[in-house]
Amino acid sequence: MAERSEQNIQLWQHQLYSAFCQLSSPEETQAFLSDLLSPREIEEFARRLEVARMLRAGSSYIEVSQTTGASSTTVSRVSKCLNGKTGGYRLVLERLDEARQ
């Protein structure tokens, strides 16, 4: 059994990130996520992305929570990430906007 060291965990995480880069369509990503996550986990990830989209568009926390069903804690956490230095939500939302045009 593999040792669960921090080095192993970092390697596994990098492998996961690289796996997503190998996917070339929404259908491939759906197939991978369906194998990787439970339907509930996929729903939660999708909800968080919608929360980020709505916050970026200027919706209030209350409106976002009522529309998505996300808790106020989740809305707050997503807002913190959306406005944080990592920029993952911003990057994805910008790319989704570009893809729609």
C-alpha positions in Angstrom: 0.0 0.0 0.0 1.4 3.4 -1.0 2.5 5.7 1.8 0.3 8.7 2.3 3.0 11.2 2.5 2.7 14.8 1.6 4.9 14.2 -1.4 2.6 11.4 -2.6 -0.4 13.6 -2.2 1.2 16.4 -4.2 2.1 13.9 -6.9 -1.5 12.6 -7.0 -2.9 16.1 -7.2 -0.6 17.0 -10.0 -1.7 13.9 -11.8 -5.3 14.9 -11.4 -4.7 18.4 -12.7 -2.8 16.9 -15.7 -5.7 14.5 -16.3 -8.1 17.4 -16.8 -5.7 18.9 -19.3 -6.0 15.7 -21.4 -9.8 16.2 -22.0 -10.8 17.9 -25.1 -14.6 18.3 -24.9 -17.4 18.7 -22.4 -18.5 15.1 -23.2 -15.1 13.7 -22.2 -15.0 15.8 -19.1 -18.5 14.6 -18.2 -17.4 11.0 -18.6 -14.3 11.5 -16.4 -16.2 13.4 -13.7 -19.0 10.8 -13.7 -16.3 8.2 -13.0 -14.4 10.3 -10.5 -17.2 11.9 -8.5 -20.7 11.1 -7.2 -23.7 12.8 -8.8 -24.1 14.9 -5.7 -20.4 16.1 -5.8 -20.8 17.1 -9.5 -24.0 19.0 -8.6 -22.2 20.8 -5.9 -19.3 21.8 -8.2 -21.7 23.0 -10.8 -23.6 25.0 -8.2 -20.4 26.7 -7.0 -19.5 27.6 -10.6 -23.0 29.2 -11.0 -22.6 31.0 -7.7 -19.3 32.5 -9.0 -21.0 33.4 -12.3 -23.8 35.2 -10.6 -21.6 37.0 -8.2 -19.3 38.1 -11.0 -22.4 39.5 -12.8 -23.3 41.6 -9.7 -26.0 39.5 -8.1 -26.4 39.9 -4.3 -25.5 37.1 -1.9 -29.2 36.7 -1.1 -30.3 36.5 -4.7 -27.5 34.0 -5.4 -28.4 31.8 -2.4 -32.1 31.9 -3.3 -31.5 31.1 -7.0 -28.9 28.3 -6.5 -29.9 26.9 -3.2 -26.3 27.4 -2.0 -25.8 28.2 1.7 -24.7 31.6 2.7 -21.4 30.0 3.8 -20.9 28.6 0.3 -21.7 31.9 -1.3 -19.3 33.7 0.9 -16.5 31.1 0.3 -17.0 31.3 -3.5 -17.0 35.1 -3.3 -13.7 35.0 -1.3 -12.2 32.8 -4.0 -13.6 34.8 -6.8 -11.9 37.9 -5.5 -8.8 36.1 -4.2 -5.3 36.0 -5.7 -5.5 32.4 -7.1 -7.9 33.5 -9.8 -9.3 30.1 -10.8 -12.9 31.1 -11.0 -12.1 34.3 -12.9 -10.0 32.4 -15.4 -12.7 29.8 -16.1 -15.5 32.3 -16.3 -13.5 34.5 -18.7 -12.8 31.4 -20.9 -16.4 30.4 -20.8 -17.4 33.9 -21.9 -14.9 33.7 -24.7 -16.2 30.3 -25.8 -19.8 31.7 -26.0 -18.8 34.5 -28.4 
